[in-house]
């Protein structure tokens, strides 16, 4: 039986999305901060969005988004030598929720 790997997050962009080429495809890379129930309990999620042509200009710092897709976990060594875990979301669906000083109008780019 095949497993299910589906995650959905609502958060604010930490910085503007960066558009890059991956082979012949465009991919937008961005991070979101997902606030927890307690102050200081924030989850940072790195995201890769493979269909960014219409939406990349709207993915700016502070904007609130809802993202859904498959997650992967990796590790890296920090400057102090400790090993840290990272979470990356391969975004399949993206919904712009507003915030960050922009319009509160919802823009649906991913078909939720």
Order of alpha helices (4+ residues) and beta strands (2+ residues): beta-beta-beta-beta-beta-beta-beta
